[in-house]
């Protein structure tokens, strides 16, 4: 199996409520089947889908409550101000602010909101994250006092590579 992610599917109580929430945030669906599933493209070759949770459970087995799942979806932005603006937009669209934008100990700035089903989104300004034209991610460790210091921690300046774009959905265990 290649180390690649094509689709992240989240089970939701009401596809219409979820669709309306993300539409108010300006997202355009790639495909929408009323009452069943909605797909949004969130990056180069990456889809985020919201599927009726009872149908997802029937297909994949029982699932737990989203509010208890130790997962966040990440959205990297260009500035701390962008973090605050997006948190405000999410609240205005019907989401809840789980944590306001805050300067983080690792040198970035982030805050969290939840969507109507309780899925947590981290909106983050990580100045150490960059994506080249081919989609390769470089992630540098930041000096908490405000600058880049090293890459992965193995060697100064060594990059940590992945496969995401700024704004792409990223699953991360808490």
Secondary structure, 3 states (H helix, E strand, C coil): CCCCCCEEEEEECCHHHHHHHHHHCCCCCCEEECCCEEEEEEECCEEEEEEEHHHHHHHHCCCCCHHHCCEEEEEECCCHHHHHHHHHHHHHCCCEEEEEEEECCCCCEEEEEECCCCCEEEEEECCCEEECCCCCEEECEEECCCEEEECCCCCCCCCEEECCCCCCCCEEEC
